[in-house]
Amino acid sequence: TMLGIEVEPIEEPWQPASDRMTGAVYLAGSWRGAVLLECGTRQACDFAGRLMPIPTPQQVNDDVRDTLGELANMVGGNLK
């Protein structure tokens, strides 16, 4: 909702790629694990431009990394 995009499942199997980024938040307590949010670098830049009041970055920078971490944290918080 915060990014103004629709989310939908895909049937394609996951394939590793060199242009992907992963945001992670680790959970500890009675349930231990991690929430991983993975996307392509262009998608991560687009997320940063949507989440922050900045022009969409054209390459990965600290704002893009922070955005991916924050999105993983939001997803983890909702699952918790």
TAMO-V128668 format. One record per residue. N is the residue number from 1. PSI is psi in whole degrees, -180 to 180 (NA if undefined). D_LAST is the distance of its C-alpha to the last C-alpha in Angstrom with 2 decimals. Layout:
# TAMO-V128668
n:psi:d_last
N:PSI:D_LAST
N:PSI:D_LAST
This chain:
# TAMO-V128668
n:psi:d_last
1:-44:18.25
2:-28:18.73
3:-10:20.72
4:35:22.76
5:158:22.48
6:144:21.80
7:136:19.60
8:148:21.04
9:156:20.99
10:157:24.01
11:-8:25.93
12:138:27.17
13:150:26.27
14:138:24.65
15:130:27.42
16:148:27.32
17:154:29.15
18:-18:30.42
19:27:29.38
20:153:25.60
21:152:23.05
22:127:19.61
23:141:16.86
24:144:14.42
25:132:11.57
26:139:11.40
27:139:8.91
28:153:10.91
29:-143:11.12
30:-26:11.36
31:128:9.66
32:139:11.12
33:-161:11.28
34:148:11.24
35:122:10.45
36:130:14.02
37:114:15.44
38:139:19.15
39:170:21.96
40:160:25.63
41:-36:27.01
42:-40:28.54
43:-40:25.28
44:-41:23.59
45:-41:26.59
46:-43:26.29
47:-43:22.64
48:-43:23.89
49:-30:26.71
50:-37:24.55
51:-35:21.91
52:155:24.48
53:60:27.85
54:158:29.76
55:150:31.85
56:121:30.17
57:147:30.76
58:-10:33.14
59:164:31.91
60:130:28.94
61:-173:28.86
62:-36:26.59
63:-40:25.36
64:-44:24.32
65:-45:22.56
66:-41:20.75
67:-46:19.73
68:-40:18.29
69:-41:16.26
70:-40:15.04
71:-41:14.17
72:-38:12.16
73:-40:10.31
74:-45:9.86
75:-45:8.68
76:-40:6.11
77:-38:5.08
78:-35:5.44
79:-34:3.80
80:NA:0.00
